[in-house]
Amino acid sequence: MNRKALVTIIIAIIVVAVLSYLFIKTAPPSASPQTTMTQTTRTTITTQTPQTTYNVIIQGAGSSLVYPQLNEWIQLFYSQKGIKVSYQSVGSGAGLSMFFQNVTDFACSDPPLSRDMWLKYNGSVLQIPWLAGAVAIVYNVPEIPSNYILKLDGSVLADIYKGSIVYWDDPRIKSLNTDIANKLPHEEIRPVYRTDASGTTEVFTTFLYKSTNGSWPKDLVGKTVNWPVISSGRSVGSKGSEGVTQIVMQTQYTIGYVEWSYAILNNLPVAAIKNAAGVFVTPSNSSIIASLEKATLPQSPLSDFSEDAYQIVYAPGENSYPITAPTHIILWRKYGDSTKALAIKEFLKWVAEEGYKHIIQGYVAPPENIRNLLIGAANIISS
Amino acid sequence: MYKWRKAKDRIFFAVILILSIIAITPIIHLIVVTLANGLSVILRAGPSFFTSIPPTPTSKEVGGIAPSLVGSLMLTALALPITIVIALFSSIMVNEFPRNPLSIAVDVVAKSLASIPTIAVSMVVYLLIVVPMRTFSTLAGAVALTIVSLPYAYTYFSTYLRSVPEIYREAAYSIAMSRWETIIRIFLPIIRRGFLVAVLMTMARILGETAALLFTVGRYRIGVSTSILGPTDALPLLIFDYILTPYRNFQEIAWGAAALLLLAYLIIFIATKLAVREVKL
C-alpha cells in the first residue's frame, strides 16, 4: 500500500515536471512584438539610422575585465540611440557557455575561441578583439623612491615567481636598476599571485613563457598555475585583481600582477617591463596601441583568432608594452530576430564610431585595423 | 568564606560579560561600518538614490539603485507568496498525517533542500527555465528564490504547528469540530505570531539571497524593468558586482545598497523579536 502511494507520487512529480518544461519550451521566448521593424526600415538602415524604438534588450555576458567600460558604453548608447543593452560580468568561460546556449546575444571573452571551438562554429560565429588592457606589475618597497620607476624583465620576473630570486637586493635586480642599486633593501620578496582562474594570470604567464624563450615552462601557462614559488612559503595568494591589489598595498616587499586599471585607481607604483626590442616600457595608451599595431592579426571577423593573444603578448616594436591583453566580443553571424540583428549592428557601428571616443582609464581603444573589423562585423551580421 | 564566594560570583560574571562583548563586537562593528559608509552615500544622493540608475565609472553624480530596488521588490513579491503557501500547506499536512508516506517524503525533501548550495539551485533553474526561455527573467529568479527559501519557511511553520499542545486538538474534536475546522479555527489562530515570524524571516532570506540569482535574473541595470518574463536585477547582486570593481563611485553605490539591505534586515528582526515576545498560549 505504502509503496503504491510512493510510486504514484513519484509519477505525479515527473509528469508535472515534464509538462511544465514543455510549457516553458513552447512559450514564446520573450514578449518582443516584431511589428516595429518592417521591410522598409530594414532597407533604410544602410543609408541612415531610422528613429525606431527597438523593443529588444541586447543581452550579453562574460569577462569581468570589460564590465566597467561596457557599463559606460551601455548608458551612453541608450541615451543616444535608445537601444537597451545589458551585460553581466560572470567570467569569460560562463559567458561563452551562455552565448552558445542561446541565452545571451553576445559574449565577451578575454581569450579568443580555441581553434577547436572556432572550427566547430566556423562561418557562423564572429569574434573581434575590440578592447585592450594591460597587466601591470605592481610592488610595495618603501625604500624605492616614489619618483623612480623600477625596471624588470621577463627572466627576473620568472625567477621571482620560481623562487630562485629571493631578496630585493639580488644582483640581477640591481643590474637592471643601477641608479638605485644601493637603495634596494635586503628583504625577502613576497610574490602575490591570483588563486582564482583568471585571464590575467594566463596573459602574465604567457609573457613569462614568451620572454624567457621557454625557460618558464609551457605547462606553467594558463588560467590557474601551480606557482613554483609557493613551496618557498614566501608567496601570498589572493582572489581577483582587487585581492592582489589589497595585499600589495598593505604588505611591504610584495610584488604582484593586476589589471592596469586597479594599479591606476589605487596609485600603486607600476614597474617598467623590458619588451621584445629591449626597451623598458610602462603601460600607457600609446605603448598598448603600439603592441596591438605590431601584432599580426587576422583580417576578417570570421577568421581564427585563437593565436592573437599569444601574438599581442611580447609583440615586437620599441614602444610596445609587453604584457598587453586583448578582450574579444563574440557574436552570431545570423540572429533569428530581425529587430535584434539590427540593434546589434547599430551597437557595433556606434562603438566603432562613437564609443571609442569614450574610453575610461585603464582601457585602450584599438587601432584603425580593429575598428574596421568591427564595422566589417556589423555589415556581415544578418537576420 | 562568604567573601570568597562573592568574589567567585563577581569573577564569573565578569568573564561572561567579556565573552558576550567579544561575541557581539563583530556584529556591532559590521552594523556601524555599513551604516556609516552607506548612509552618508544615501544622504549625499538624496531621493535620487532610489529613483535613478547606477552610475558609470566616469560619471560625477552618485547615481542610484532604482533597477535593483524594483527588481528585489518584484522578486520578493513573486517568490514570497508562493513559498508561504507551499510551505504552510505542506507543514499542515505533515503535522496532521505524520505517518503518511507523502508526508514523510515531503519532510525529507524539505530538509534536504536546505543543504543544497544555493549556487547549485541557480544552475538548475538556469538549465530548466533560462535556457528553454532563451532569456534571463524575473520569473526564473523568483523560482530559484522559492526553492532556496522553501525549506526555511517549512521548518518555521512545522516547528510552530508542532508546538501547539495536543489537548487543544482533543478539545476541538470533543465539540465535534472536523480536522479542517480544527486547523483553521484553533491551530492557525494559536500560531498567528509564529506565522508572522515565519513570513518575515522568509522575506529576509529572500531579500538577502545572492548566489541563487547569479545565473537567473540577468542583472538588467539601465532602466527599471517591471516585466516578469524579462531580465531584472536585485540588490545583493548589485552589491556583489560593484564592491569588486576598483571604481570609487561603484563602491559607494554598493555601500549605499548594503546599508539599505541592512536597515531592512534590522527592521525585520526587530519586528520578529517584538512578535515572539508576545506569544502566549
Interface residues (C-beta under 8 A of the other chain):
Chain A: N2 A5 L6 I9 Y21 I24 K25 A27 P29 S30 A31 I57 Q59 S64 Y67 P68 Q69 N71 E72 I74 Q75 L76 Y78 K84 V85 S86 Y87 Q88 S89 V90 A94 M98 Q101 N102 V103 G240 S241 E242 T245 S261 Y262 L265 N266 H358 I360 Q361 G362
Chain B: I53 P54 T56 P57 T58 N100 P101 L102 A105 Y126 L128 I129 V130 V131 P132 M133 R134 T135 F136 L214 F215 G218 R219 Y220 R221 I222 G223 S227 L229 G230 P231 D241 L244 T245 P246 Y247 R248 F250
